[in-house]
Amino acid sequence: LPRSLLLVVLSVFAQMLGEGVAISTIPLHLTAMGASPLIVGAATSAFSVAQMICCPILVRLSGCQQSRTSILRLCLAGAAF
């Protein structure tokens, strides 16, 4: 792995790890707040639906190398908030 990509790989790994923890704890938090099973399922599946809609758009936007890094930075910044 080139040294220049190490920061990017570690950033993406940290983001995906946090996302995995968040998506697996959403049902616990929602049931603790009294949500019905239908709401828990809808909230959990909303992530997959958003990914299914947005991924093709982001892939098309990141067609060239310069815009690819911009899109990656934008996605990581959006995941931070």
C-alpha positions as CSV (number, residue, x, y, z in Angstrom):
1,L,0.0,0.0,0.0
2,P,1.5,3.4,-1.0
3,R,2.2,5.6,1.9
4,S,0.2,8.4,0.4
5,L,-3.0,6.3,0.5
6,L,-2.6,5.2,4.1
7,L,-4.4,8.2,5.5
8,V,-7.3,7.7,3.1
9,V,-7.6,4.0,3.8
10,L,-7.5,4.6,7.6
11,S,-10.1,7.4,7.3
12,V,-12.5,5.2,5.3
13,F,-11.9,2.3,7.7
14,A,-12.8,4.4,10.7
15,Q,-15.8,5.8,8.9
16,M,-17.1,2.3,8.0
17,L,-16.4,1.0,11.5
18,G,-18.4,3.8,13.0
19,E,-21.2,3.3,10.5
20,G,-21.4,-0.4,11.4
21,V,-21.6,0.4,15.1
22,A,-24.3,3.0,14.5
23,I,-26.4,0.9,12.2
24,S,-26.3,-2.0,14.6
25,T,-27.3,0.0,17.7
26,I,-30.2,2.0,16.0
27,P,-32.8,-0.8,16.8
28,L,-31.7,-0.8,20.5
29,H,-32.1,2.9,20.9
30,L,-35.4,3.0,19.0
31,T,-36.9,0.2,21.1
32,A,-35.7,1.9,24.3
33,M,-37.6,5.0,23.1
34,G,-40.7,3.0,22.6
35,A,-40.7,2.7,18.8
36,S,-42.8,0.0,17.2
37,P,-41.2,-2.8,15.2
38,L,-42.4,-1.2,12.0
39,I,-40.6,2.0,12.8
40,V,-37.4,0.2,13.8
41,G,-37.4,-1.7,10.5
42,A,-38.1,1.4,8.5
43,A,-35.3,3.4,10.3
44,T,-32.8,0.5,9.9
45,S,-33.6,0.0,6.2
46,A,-33.5,3.7,5.4
47,F,-29.7,3.5,5.4
48,S,-29.7,0.8,2.7
49,V,-32.3,2.7,0.6
50,A,-30.3,5.9,0.8
51,Q,-27.1,4.0,-0.2
52,M,-28.9,2.3,-3.1
53,I,-30.0,5.7,-4.4
54,C,-26.9,7.7,-3.8
55,C,-24.1,5.3,-4.7
56,P,-24.7,5.4,-8.5
57,I,-24.9,9.1,-8.4
58,L,-21.6,9.4,-6.5
59,V,-19.9,6.9,-8.8
60,R,-20.9,8.9,-11.8
61,L,-19.8,12.2,-10.2
62,S,-16.4,10.7,-9.3
63,G,-15.5,9.9,-12.9
64,C,-12.1,11.5,-13.0
65,Q,-9.3,11.3,-10.5
66,Q,-9.5,14.9,-9.2
67,S,-13.3,14.7,-8.6
68,R,-12.9,11.3,-7.0
69,T,-10.8,12.7,-4.1
70,S,-13.3,15.6,-3.7
71,I,-16.2,13.2,-3.5
72,L,-14.4,11.1,-1.0
73,R,-13.6,14.1,1.2
74,L,-17.2,15.3,0.9
75,C,-18.6,11.9,1.9
76,L,-16.2,11.6,4.9
77,A,-17.1,15.1,6.0
78,G,-20.8,14.4,5.7
79,A,-20.4,11.2,7.8
80,A,-18.6,13.2,10.5
81,F,-21.7,15.2,11.1
